[in-house]
Amino acid sequence: MVAIHHPAGYHPSNGKMLTVSEVAHLLGAHMNSVRRWADMGLLPSYRIGFRGDRRFRPDEISNFLASQKQG
């Protein structure tokens, strides 16, 4: 598993999910790329709230990073 740096306030037991902006920062990518990867199914995402904002689980982002380094 690849170690990722979590945003301030994240702790695995508090269930904090990451925003598009936070994931883009962690991956060194543009926010639109993160959205596109989520739409393509490469990054698992969850829609929340009335607006349908995307949220990401830190462990799934870590798995994505690991899969990118392998292939």
mmCIF file of the N, C-alpha and C atoms, coordinates in Angstrom:
data_MODEL
# 
_entry.id   MODEL 
# 
loop_
_atom_site.group_PDB 
_atom_site.id 
_atom_site.type_symbol 
_atom_site.label_atom_id 
_atom_site.label_alt_id 
_atom_site.label_comp_id 
_atom_site.label_asym_id 
_atom_site.label_entity_id 
_atom_site.label_seq_id 
_atom_site.pdbx_PDB_ins_code 
_atom_site.Cartn_x 
_atom_site.Cartn_y 
_atom_site.Cartn_z 
_atom_site.occupancy 
_atom_site.B_iso_or_equiv 
_atom_site.pdbx_formal_charge 
_atom_site.auth_seq_id 
_atom_site.auth_comp_id 
_atom_site.auth_asym_id 
_atom_site.auth_atom_id 
_atom_site.pdbx_PDB_model_num 
ATOM 1   N N  . MET A 1 1  ? 0.843   -1.179 0.000   1.00 0.00 ? 1  MET A N  1 
ATOM 2   C CA . MET A 1 1  ? 0.000   0.000  0.000   1.00 0.00 ? 1  MET A CA 1 
ATOM 3   C C  . MET A 1 1  ? 0.889   1.243  0.000   1.00 0.00 ? 1  MET A C  1 
ATOM 4   N N  . VAL A 1 2  ? 0.466   2.242  -0.716  1.00 0.00 ? 2  VAL A N  1 
ATOM 5   C CA . VAL A 1 2  ? 1.206   3.488  -0.808  1.00 0.00 ? 2  VAL A CA 1 
ATOM 6   C C  . VAL A 1 2  ? 0.731   4.429  0.298   1.00 0.00 ? 2  VAL A C  1 
ATOM 7   N N  . ALA A 1 3  ? 1.668   5.043  0.980   1.00 0.00 ? 3  ALA A N  1 
ATOM 8   C CA . ALA A 1 3  ? 1.302   6.008  2.023   1.00 0.00 ? 3  ALA A CA 1 
ATOM 9   C C  . ALA A 1 3  ? 0.898   7.322  1.375   1.00 0.00 ? 3  ALA A C  1 
ATOM 10  N N  . ILE A 1 4  ? -0.193  7.890  1.855   1.00 0.00 ? 4  ILE A N  1 
ATOM 11  C CA . ILE A 1 4  ? -0.593  9.207  1.387   1.00 0.00 ? 4  ILE A CA 1 
ATOM 12  C C  . ILE A 1 4  ? -0.684  10.131 2.583   1.00 0.00 ? 4  ILE A C  1 
ATOM 13  N N  . HIS A 1 5  ? -0.501  11.403 2.331   1.00 0.00 ? 5  HIS A N  1 
ATOM 14  C CA . HIS A 1 5  ? -0.605  12.401 3.387   1.00 0.00 ? 5  HIS A CA 1 
ATOM 15  C C  . HIS A 1 5  ? -2.041  12.876 3.449   1.00 0.00 ? 5  HIS A C  1 
ATOM 16  N N  . HIS A 1 6  ? -2.661  12.699 4.592   1.00 0.00 ? 6  HIS A N  1 
ATOM 17  C CA . HIS A 1 6  ? -4.057  13.079 4.751   1.00 0.00 ? 6  HIS A CA 1 
ATOM 18  C C  . HIS A 1 6  ? -4.168  14.543 5.121   1.00 0.00 ? 6  HIS A C  1 
ATOM 19  N N  . PRO A 1 7  ? -5.259  15.173 4.708   1.00 0.00 ? 7  PRO A N  1 
ATOM 20  C CA . PRO A 1 7  ? -5.473  16.564 5.078   1.00 0.00 ? 7  PRO A CA 1 
ATOM 21  C C  . PRO A 1 7  ? -5.650  16.722 6.584   1.00 0.00 ? 7  PRO A C  1 
ATOM 22  N N  . ALA A 1 8  ? -5.424  17.917 7.063   1.00 0.00 ? 8  ALA A N  1 
ATOM 23  C CA . ALA A 1 8  ? -5.587  18.192 8.491   1.00 0.00 ? 8  ALA A CA 1 
ATOM 24  C C  . ALA A 1 8  ? -6.987  17.797 8.927   1.00 0.00 ? 8  ALA A C  1 
ATOM 25  N N  . GLY A 1 9  ? -7.078  17.184 10.079  1.00 0.00 ? 9  GLY A N  1 
ATOM 26  C CA . GLY A 1 9  ? -8.372  16.796 10.620  1.00 0.00 ? 9  GLY A CA 1 
ATOM 27  C C  . GLY A 1 9  ? -8.802  15.394 10.252  1.00 0.00 ? 9  GLY A C  1 
ATOM 28  N N  . TYR A 1 10 ? -8.066  14.735 9.346   1.00 0.00 ? 10 TYR A N  1 
ATOM 29  C CA . TYR A 1 10 ? -8.445  13.378 8.973   1.00 0.00 ? 10 TYR A CA 1 
ATOM 30  C C  . TYR A 1 10 ? -7.921  12.392 9.994   1.00 0.00 ? 10 TYR A C  1 
ATOM 31  N N  . HIS A 1 11 ? -8.763  11.490 10.373  1.00 0.00 ? 11 HIS A N  1 
ATOM 32  C CA . HIS A 1 11 ? -8.377  10.344 11.193  1.00 0.00 ? 11 HIS A CA 1 
ATOM 33  C C  . HIS A 1 11 ? -9.248  9.189  10.732  1.00 0.00 ? 11 HIS A C  1 
ATOM 34  N N  . PRO A 1 12 ? -8.678  7.998  10.501  1.00 0.00 ? 12 PRO A N  1 
ATOM 35  C CA . PRO A 1 12 ? -9.465  6.901  9.938   1.00 0.00 ? 12 PRO A CA 1 
ATOM 36  C C  . PRO A 1 12 ? -10.781 6.627  10.670  1.00 0.00 ? 12 PRO A C  1 
ATOM 37  N N  . SER A 1 13 ? -10.800 6.824  11.966  1.00 0.00 ? 13 SER A N  1 
ATOM 38  C CA . SER A 1 13 ? -12.016 6.490  12.704  1.00 0.00 ? 13 SER A CA 1 
ATOM 39  C C  . SER A 1 13 ? -13.097 7.560  12.588  1.00 0.00 ? 13 SER A C  1 
ATOM 40  N N  . ASN A 1 14 ? -12.749 8.770  12.105  1.00 0.00 ? 14 ASN A N  1 
ATOM 41  C CA . ASN A 1 14 ? -13.778 9.794  12.031  1.00 0.00 ? 14 ASN A CA 1 
ATOM 42  C C  . ASN A 1 14 ? -14.552 9.762  10.716  1.00 0.00 ? 14 ASN A C  1 
ATOM 43  N N  . GLY A 1 15 ? -14.154 8.899  9.789   1.00 0.00 ? 15 GLY A N  1 
ATOM 44  C CA . GLY A 1 15 ? -14.895 8.724  8.544   1.00 0.00 ? 15 GLY A CA 1 
ATOM 45  C C  . GLY A 1 15 ? -14.813 9.896  7.591   1.00 0.00 ? 15 GLY A C  1 
ATOM 46  N N  . LYS A 1 16 ? -13.819 10.772 7.756   1.00 0.00 ? 16 LYS A N  1 
ATOM 47  C CA . LYS A 1 16 ? -13.689 11.942 6.879   1.00 0.00 ? 16 LYS A CA 1 
ATOM 48  C C  . LYS A 1 16 ? -13.450 11.491 5.446   1.00 0.00 ? 16 LYS A C  1 
ATOM 49  N N  . MET A 1 17 ? -14.237 12.049 4.568   1.00 0.00 ? 17 MET A N  1 
ATOM 50  C CA . MET A 1 17 ? -14.075 11.776 3.150   1.00 0.00 ? 17 MET A CA 1 
ATOM 51  C C  . MET A 1 17 ? -13.374 12.976 2.523   1.00 0.00 ? 17 MET A C  1 
ATOM 52  N N  . LEU A 1 18 ? -12.669 12.726 1.441   1.00 0.00 ? 18 LEU A N  1 
ATOM 53  C CA . LEU A 1 18 ? -11.895 13.769 0.772   1.00 0.00 ? 18 LEU A CA 1 
ATOM 54  C C  . LEU A 1 18 ? -12.711 14.436 -0.335  1.00 0.00 ? 18 LEU A C  1 
ATOM 55  N N  . THR A 1 19 ? -12.457 15.713 -0.536  1.00 0.00 ? 19 THR A N  1 
ATOM 56  C CA . THR A 1 19 ? -13.100 16.466 -1.613  1.00 0.00 ? 19 THR A CA 1 
ATOM 57  C C  . THR A 1 19 ? -12.306 16.304 -2.911  1.00 0.00 ? 19 THR A C  1 
ATOM 58  N N  . VAL A 1 20 ? -12.891 16.749 -4.004  1.00 0.00 ? 20 VAL A N  1 
ATOM 59  C CA . VAL A 1 20 ? -12.199 16.727 -5.294  1.00 0.00 ? 20 VAL A CA 1 
ATOM 60  C C  . VAL A 1 20 ? -10.896 17.511 -5.194  1.00 0.00 ? 20 VAL A C  1 
ATOM 61  N N  . SER A 1 21 ? -10.948 18.664 -4.558  1.00 0.00 ? 21 SER A N  1 
ATOM 62  C CA . SER A 1 21 ? -9.772  19.506 -4.417  1.00 0.00 ? 21 SER A CA 1 
ATOM 63  C C  . SER A 1 21 ? -8.671  18.802 -3.621  1.00 0.00 ? 21 SER A C  1 
ATOM 64  N N  . GLU A 1 22 ? -9.032  18.148 -2.538  1.00 0.00 ? 22 GLU A N  1 
ATOM 65  C CA . GLU A 1 22 ? -8.044  17.443 -1.717  1.00 0.00 ? 22 GLU A CA 1 
ATOM 66  C C  . GLU A 1 22 ? -7.415  16.285 -2.480  1.00 0.00 ? 22 GLU A C  1 
ATOM 67  N N  . VAL A 1 23 ? -8.235  15.553 -3.228  1.00 0.00 ? 23 VAL A N  1 
ATOM 68  C CA . VAL A 1 23 ? -7.708  14.426 -4.012  1.00 0.00 ? 23 VAL A CA 1 
ATOM 69  C C  . VAL A 1 23 ? -6.788  14.935 -5.117  1.00 0.00 ? 23 VAL A C  1 
ATOM 70  N N  . ALA A 1 24 ? -7.179  16.011 -5.770  1.00 0.00 ? 24 ALA A N  1 
ATOM 71  C CA . ALA A 1 24 ? -6.333  16.587 -6.819  1.00 0.00 ? 24 ALA A CA 1 
ATOM 72  C C  . ALA A 1 24 ? -4.975  16.970 -6.249  1.00 0.00 ? 24 ALA A C  1 
ATOM 73  N N  . HIS A 1 25 ? -4.974  17.574 -5.075  1.00 0.00 ? 25 HIS A N  1 
ATOM 74  C CA . HIS A 1 25 ? -3.720  17.954 -4.429  1.00 0.00 ? 25 HIS A CA 1 
ATOM 75  C C  . HIS A 1 25 ? -2.878  16.722 -4.101  1.00 0.00 ? 25 HIS A C  1 
ATOM 76  N N  . LEU A 1 26 ? -3.495  15.696 -3.552  1.00 0.00 ? 26 LEU A N  1 
ATOM 77  C CA . LEU A 1 26 ? -2.763  14.480 -3.186  1.00 0.00 ? 26 LEU A CA 1 
ATOM 78  C C  . LEU A 1 26 ? -2.166  13.779 -4.413  1.00 0.00 ? 26 LEU A C  1 
ATOM 79  N N  . LEU A 1 27 ? -2.905  13.811 -5.520  1.00 0.00 ? 27 LEU A N  1 
ATOM 80  C CA . LEU A 1 27 ? -2.452  13.113 -6.724  1.00 0.00 ? 27 LEU A CA 1 
ATOM 81  C C  . LEU A 1 27 ? -1.596  13.996 -7.630  1.00 0.00 ? 27 LEU A C  1 
ATOM 82  N N  . GLY A 1 28 ? -1.519  15.276 -7.323  1.00 0.00 ? 28 GLY A N  1 
ATOM 83  C CA . GLY A 1 28 ? -0.772  16.191 -8.185  1.00 0.00 ? 28 GLY A CA 1 
ATOM 84  C C  . GLY A 1 28 ? -1.438  16.345 -9.537  1.00 0.00 ? 28 GLY A C  1 
ATOM 85  N N  . ALA A 1 29 ? -2.769  16.373 -9.528  1.00 0.00 ? 29 ALA A N  1 
ATOM 86  C CA . ALA A 1 29 ? -3.537  16.439 -10.765 1.00 0.00 ? 29 ALA A CA 1 
ATOM 87  C C  . ALA A 1 29 ? -4.502  17.622 -10.707 1.00 0.00 ? 29 ALA A C  1 
ATOM 88  N N  . HIS A 1 30 ? -5.074  17.947 -11.840 1.00 0.00 ? 30 HIS A N  1 
ATOM 89  C CA . HIS A 1 30 ? -6.082  19.003 -11.909 1.00 0.00 ? 30 HIS A CA 1 
ATOM 90  C C  . HIS A 1 30 ? -7.415  18.447 -11.403 1.00 0.00 ? 30 HIS A C  1 
ATOM 91  N N  . MET A 1 31 ? -8.227  19.310 -10.824 1.00 0.00 ? 31 MET A N  1 
ATOM 92  C CA . MET A 1 31 ? -9.525  18.877 -10.308 1.00 0.00 ? 31 MET A CA 1 
ATOM 93  C C  . MET A 1 31 ? -10.397 18.263 -11.404 1.00 0.00 ? 31 MET A C  1 
ATOM 94  N N  . ASN A 1 32 ? -10.311 18.782 -12.617 1.00 0.00 ? 32 ASN A N  1 
ATOM 95  C CA . ASN A 1 32 ? -11.103 18.216 -13.715 1.00 0.00 ? 32 ASN A CA 1 
ATOM 96  C C  . ASN A 1 32 ? -10.650 16.800 -14.056 1.00 0.00 ? 32 ASN A C  1 
ATOM 97  N N  . SER A 1 33 ? -9.363  16.516 -13.893 1.00 0.00 ? 33 SER A N  1 
ATOM 98  C CA . SER A 1 33 ? -8.871  15.157 -14.128 1.00 0.00 ? 33 SER A CA 1 
ATOM 99  C C  . SER A 1 33 ? -9.454  14.204 -13.094 1.00 0.00 ? 33 SER A C  1 
ATOM 100 N N  . VAL A 1 34 ? -9.495  14.633 -11.847 1.00 0.00 ? 34 VAL A N  1 
ATOM 101 C CA . VAL A 1 34 ? -10.071 13.803 -10.781 1.00 0.00 ? 34 VAL A CA 1 
ATOM 102 C C  . VAL A 1 34 ? -11.532 13.520 -11.093 1.00 0.00 ? 34 VAL A C  1 
ATOM 103 N N  . ARG A 1 35 ? -12.274 14.537 -11.500 1.00 0.00 ? 35 ARG A N  1 
ATOM 104 C CA . ARG A 1 35 ? -13.689 14.338 -11.855 1.00 0.00 ? 35 ARG A CA 1 
ATOM 105 C C  . ARG A 1 35 ? -13.829 13.364 -13.023 1.00 0.00 ? 35 ARG A C  1 
ATOM 106 N N  . ARG A 1 36 ? -12.988 13.520 -14.034 1.00 0.00 ? 36 ARG A N  1 
ATOM 107 C CA . ARG A 1 36 ? -13.040 12.643 -15.209 1.00 0.00 ? 36 ARG A CA 1 
ATOM 108 C C  . ARG A 1 36 ? -12.730 11.199 -14.825 1.00 0.00 ? 36 ARG A C  1 
ATOM 109 N N  . TRP A 1 37 ? -11.688 10.995 -13.982 1.00 0.00 ? 37 TRP A N  1 
ATOM 110 C CA . TRP A 1 37 ? -11.337 9.649  -13.544 1.00 0.00 ? 37 TRP A CA 1 
ATOM 111 C C  . TRP A 1 37 ? -12.475 9.025  -12.742 1.00 0.00 ? 37 TRP A C  1 
ATOM 112 N N  . ALA A 1 38 ? -13.161 9.833  -11.956 1.00 0.00 ? 38 ALA A N  1 
ATOM 113 C CA . ALA A 1 38 ? -14.314 9.326  -11.191 1.00 0.00 ? 38 ALA A CA 1 
ATOM 114 C C  . ALA A 1 38 ? -15.442 8.938  -12.151 1.00 0.00 ? 38 ALA A C  1 
ATOM 115 N N  . ASP A 1 39 ? -15.695 9.779  -13.152 1.00 0.00 ? 39 ASP A N  1 
ATOM 116 C CA . ASP A 1 39 ? -16.739 9.487  -14.136 1.00 0.00 ? 39 ASP A CA 1 
ATOM 117 C C  . ASP A 1 39 ? -16.431 8.214  -14.918 1.00 0.00 ? 39 ASP A C  1 
ATOM 118 N N  . MET A 1 40 ? -15.138 7.976  -15.174 1.00 0.00 ? 40 MET A N  1 
ATOM 119 C CA . MET A 1 40 ? -14.714 6.782  -15.912 1.00 0.00 ? 40 MET A CA 1 
ATOM 120 C C  . MET A 1 40 ? -14.691 5.535  -15.028 1.00 0.00 ? 40 MET A C  1 
ATOM 121 N N  . GLY A 1 41 ? -14.848 5.707  -13.729 1.00 0.00 ? 41 GLY A N  1 
ATOM 122 C CA . GLY A 1 41 ? -14.822 4.567  -12.820 1.00 0.00 ? 41 GLY A CA 1 
ATOM 123 C C  . GLY A 1 41 ? -13.433 4.200  -12.324 1.00 0.00 ? 41 GLY A C  1 
ATOM 124 N N  . LEU A 1 42 ? -12.434 4.997  -12.670 1.00 0.00 ? 42 LEU A N  1 
ATOM 125 C CA . LEU A 1 42 ? -11.070 4.708  -12.216 1.00 0.00 ? 42 LEU A CA 1 
ATOM 126 C C  . LEU A 1 42 ? -10.887 5.043  -10.739 1.00 0.00 ? 42 LEU A C  1 
ATOM 127 N N  . LEU A 1 43 ? -11.588 6.064  -10.279 1.00 0.00 ? 43 LEU A N  1 
ATOM 128 C CA . LEU A 1 43 ? -11.564 6.468  -8.875  1.00 0.00 ? 43 LEU A CA 1 
ATOM 129 C C  . LEU A 1 43 ? -12.963 6.290  -8.304  1.00 0.00 ? 43 LEU A C  1 
ATOM 130 N N  . PRO A 1 44 ? -13.123 5.428  -7.326  1.00 0.00 ? 44 PRO A N  1 
ATOM 131 C CA . PRO A 1 44 ? -14.451 5.298  -6.706  1.00 0.00 ? 44 PRO A CA 1 
ATOM 132 C C  . PRO A 1 44 ? -14.816 6.602  -5.997  1.00 0.00 ? 44 PRO A C  1 
ATOM 133 N N  . SER A 1 45 ? -16.021 7.073  -6.243  1.00 0.00 ? 45 SER A N  1 
ATOM 134 C CA . SER A 1 45 ? -16.472 8.298  -5.590  1.00 0.00 ? 45 SER A CA 1 
ATOM 135 C C  . SER A 1 45 ? -17.903 8.116  -5.117  1.00 0.00 ? 45 SER A C  1 
ATOM 136 N N  . TYR A 1 46 ? -18.295 8.983  -4.232  1.00 0.00 ? 46 TYR A N  1 
ATOM 137 C CA . TYR A 1 46 ? -19.622 8.936  -3.629  1.00 0.00 ? 46 TYR A CA 1 
ATOM 138 C C  . TYR A 1 46 ? -20.239 10.312 -3.770  1.00 0.00 ? 46 TYR A C  1 
ATOM 139 N N  . ARG A 1 47 ? -21.509 10.371 -4.145  1.00 0.00 ? 47 ARG A N  1 
ATOM 140 C CA . ARG A 1 47 ? -22.217 11.635 -4.296  1.00 0.00 ? 47 ARG A CA 1 
ATOM 141 C C  . ARG A 1 47 ? -22.967 11.925 -3.001  1.00 0.00 ? 47 ARG A C  1 
ATOM 142 N N  . ILE A 1 48 ? -22.793 13.130 -2.508  1.00 0.00 ? 48 ILE A N  1 
ATOM 143 C CA . ILE A 1 48 ? -23.453 13.498 -1.260  1.00 0.00 ? 48 ILE A CA 1 
ATOM 144 C C  . ILE A 1 48 ? -24.201 14.812 -1.423  1.00 0.00 ? 48 ILE A C  1 
ATOM 145 N N  . GLY A 1 49 ? -25.171 15.017 -0.567  1.00 0.00 ? 49 GLY A N  1 
ATOM 146 C CA . GLY A 1 49 ? -25.871 16.284 -0.518  1.00 0.00 ? 49 GLY A CA 1 
ATOM 147 C C  . GLY A 1 49 ? -26.774 16.543 -1.700  1.00 0.00 ? 49 GLY A C  1 
ATOM 148 N N  . PHE A 1 50 ? -27.479 17.649 -1.609  1.00 0.00 ? 50 PHE A N  1 
ATOM 149 C CA . PHE A 1 50 ? -28.427 18.057 -2.635  1.00 0.00 ? 50 PHE A CA 1 
ATOM 150 C C  . PHE A 1 50 ? -27.752 18.301 -3.979  1.00 0.00 ? 50 PHE A C  1 
ATOM 151 N N  . ARG A 1 51 ? -26.547 18.877 -3.948  1.00 0.00 ? 51 ARG A N  1 
ATOM 152 C CA . ARG A 1 51 ? -25.832 19.208 -5.187  1.00 0.00 ? 51 ARG A CA 1 
ATOM 153 C C  . ARG A 1 51 ? -25.141 18.002 -5.808  1.00 0.00 ? 51 ARG A C  1 
ATOM 154 N N  . GLY A 1 52 ? -25.015 16.916 -5.053  1.00 0.00 ? 52 GLY A N  1 
ATOM 155 C CA . GLY A 1 52 ? -24.338 15.736 -5.582  1.00 0.00 ? 52 GLY A CA 1 
ATOM 156 C C  . GLY A 1 52 ? -22.835 15.874 -5.609  1.00 0.00 ? 52 GLY A C  1 
ATOM 157 N N  . ASP A 1 53 ? -22.276 16.602 -4.635  1.00 0.00 ? 53 ASP A N  1 
ATOM 158 C CA . ASP A 1 53 ? -20.825 16.764 -4.562  1.00 0.00 ? 53 ASP A CA 1 
ATOM 159 C C  . ASP A 1 53 ? -20.148 15.409 -4.441  1.00 0.00 ? 53 ASP A C  1 
ATOM 160 N N  . ARG A 1 54 ? -18.991 15.290 -5.070  1.00 0.00 ? 54 ARG A N  1 
ATOM 161 C CA . ARG A 1 54 ? -18.228 14.041 -4.989  1.00 0.00 ? 54 ARG A CA 1 
ATOM 162 C C  . ARG A 1 54 ? -17.392 14.022 -3.716  1.00 0.00 ? 54 ARG A C  1 
ATOM 163 N N  . ARG A 1 55 ? -17.282 12.838 -3.132  1.00 0.00 ? 55 ARG A N  1 
ATOM 164 C CA . ARG A 1 55 ? -16.371 12.607 -2.009  1.00 0.00 ? 55 ARG A CA 1 
ATOM 165 C C  . ARG A 1 55 ? -15.660 11.284 -2.263  1.00 0.00 ? 55 ARG A C  1 
ATOM 166 N N  . PHE A 1 56 ? -14.457 11.189 -1.713  1.00 0.00 ? 56 PHE A N  1 
ATOM 167 C CA . PHE A 1 56 ? -13.592 10.041 -1.945  1.00 0.00 ? 56 PHE A CA 1 
ATOM 168 C C  . PHE A 1 56 ? -13.091 9.503  -0.614  1.00 0.00 ? 56 PHE A C  1 
ATOM 169 N N  . ARG A 1 57 ? -12.982 8.182  -0.516  1.00 0.00 ? 57 ARG A N  1 
ATOM 170 C CA . ARG A 1 57 ? -12.424 7.562  0.680   1.00 0.00 ? 57 ARG A CA 1 
ATOM 171 C C  . ARG A 1 57 ? -10.902 7.532  0.559   1.00 0.00 ? 57 ARG A C  1 
ATOM 172 N N  . PRO A 1 58 ? -10.201 7.952  1.593   1.00 0.00 ? 58 PRO A N  1 
ATOM 173 C CA . PRO A 1 58 ? -8.729  7.978  1.534   1.00 0.00 ? 58 PRO A CA 1 
ATOM 174 C C  . PRO A 1 58 ? -8.104  6.631  1.197   1.00 0.00 ? 58 PRO A C  1 
ATOM 175 N N  . ASP A 1 59 ? -8.655  5.534  1.712   1.00 0.00 ? 59 ASP A N  1 
ATOM 176 C CA . ASP A 1 59 ? -8.073  4.224  1.425   1.00 0.00 ? 59 ASP A CA 1 
ATOM 177 C C  . ASP A 1 59 ? -8.225  3.866  -0.053  1.00 0.00 ? 59 ASP A C  1 
ATOM 178 N N  . GLU A 1 60 ? -9.300  4.302  -0.689  1.00 0.00 ? 60 GLU A N  1 
ATOM 179 C CA . GLU A 1 60 ? -9.479  4.019  -2.108  1.00 0.00 ? 60 GLU A CA 1 
ATOM 180 C C  . GLU A 1 60 ? -8.546  4.876  -2.967  1.00 0.00 ? 60 GLU A C  1 
ATOM 181 N N  . ILE A 1 61 ? -8.237  6.065  -2.513  1.00 0.00 ? 61 ILE A N  1 
ATOM 182 C CA . ILE A 1 61 ? -7.255  6.896  -3.218  1.00 0.00 ? 61 ILE A CA 1 
ATOM 183 C C  . ILE A 1 61 ? -5.877  6.257  -3.103  1.00 0.00 ? 61 ILE A C  1 
ATOM 184 N N  . SER A 1 62 ? -5.565  5.717  -1.936  1.00 0.00 ? 62 SER A N  1 
ATOM 185 C CA . SER A 1 62 ? -4.299  5.028  -1.738  1.00 0.00 ? 62 SER A CA 1 
ATOM 186 C C  . SER A 1 62 ? -4.192  3.815  -2.668  1.00 0.00 ? 62 SER A C  1 
ATOM 187 N N  . ASN A 1 63 ? -5.281  3.058  -2.802  1.00 0.00 ? 63 ASN A N  1 
ATOM 188 C CA . ASN A 1 63 ? -5.295  1.910  -3.713  1.00 0.00 ? 63 ASN A CA 1 
ATOM 189 C C  . ASN A 1 63 ? -5.108  2.351  -5.156  1.00 0.00 ? 63 ASN A C  1 
ATOM 190 N N  . PHE A 1 64 ? -5.713  3.472  -5.530  1.00 0.00 ? 64 PHE A N  1 
ATOM 191 C CA . PHE A 1 64 ? -5.550  4.007  -6.883  1.00 0.00 ? 64 PHE A CA 1 
ATOM 192 C C  . PHE A 1 64 ? -4.086  4.348  -7.145  1.00 0.00 ? 64 PHE A C  1 
ATOM 193 N N  . LEU A 1 65 ? -3.457  5.018  -6.192  1.00 0.00 ? 65 LEU A N  1 
ATOM 194 C CA . LEU A 1 65 ? -2.044  5.363  -6.329  1.00 0.00 ? 65 LEU A CA 1 
ATOM 195 C C  . LEU A 1 65 ? -1.177  4.118  -6.500  1.00 0.00 ? 65 LEU A C  1 
ATOM 196 N N  . ALA A 1 66 ? -1.443  3.097  -5.701  1.00 0.00 ? 66 ALA A N  1 
ATOM 197 C CA . ALA A 1 66 ? -0.676  1.855  -5.773  1.00 0.00 ? 66 ALA A CA 1 
ATOM 198 C C  . ALA A 1 66 ? -0.842  1.188  -7.128  1.00 0.00 ? 66 ALA A C  1 
ATOM 199 N N  . SER A 1 67 ? -2.067  1.200  -7.662  1.00 0.00 ? 67 SER A N  1 
ATOM 200 C CA . SER A 1 67 ? -2.306  0.567  -8.958  1.00 0.00 ? 67 SER A CA 1 
ATOM 201 C C  . SER A 1 67 ? -1.613  1.325  -10.089 1.00 0.00 ? 67 SER A C  1 
ATOM 202 N N  . GLN A 1 68 ? -1.495  2.643  -9.957  1.00 0.00 ? 68 GLN A N  1 
ATOM 203 C CA . GLN A 1 68 ? -0.821  3.454  -10.976 1.00 0.00 ? 68 GLN A CA 1 
ATOM 204 C C  . GLN A 1 68 ? 0.686   3.224  -10.974 1.00 0.00 ? 68 GLN A C  1 
ATOM 205 N N  . LYS A 1 69 ? 1.250   2.979  -9.806  1.00 0.00 ? 69 LYS A N  1 
ATOM 206 C CA . LYS A 1 69 ? 2.690   2.743  -9.702  1.00 0.00 ? 69 LYS A CA 1 
ATOM 207 C C  . LYS A 1 69 ? 3.063   1.353  -10.217 1.00 0.00 ? 69 LYS A C  1 
ATOM 208 N N  . GLN A 1 70 ? 2.136   0.401  -10.157 1.00 0.00 ? 70 GLN A N  1 
ATOM 209 C CA . GLN A 1 70 ? 2.410   -0.963 -10.612 1.00 0.00 ? 70 GLN A CA 1 
ATOM 210 C C  . GLN A 1 70 ? 2.383   -1.065 -12.120 1.00 0.00 ? 70 GLN A C  1 
ATOM 211 N N  . GLY A 1 71 ? 1.533   -0.308 -12.759 1.00 0.00 ? 71 GLY A N  1 
ATOM 212 C CA . GLY A 1 71 ? 1.337   -0.502 -14.185 1.00 0.00 ? 71 GLY A CA 1 
ATOM 213 C C  . GLY A 1 71 ? 1.728   0.660  -14.970 1.00 0.00 ? 71 GLY A C  1 
# 
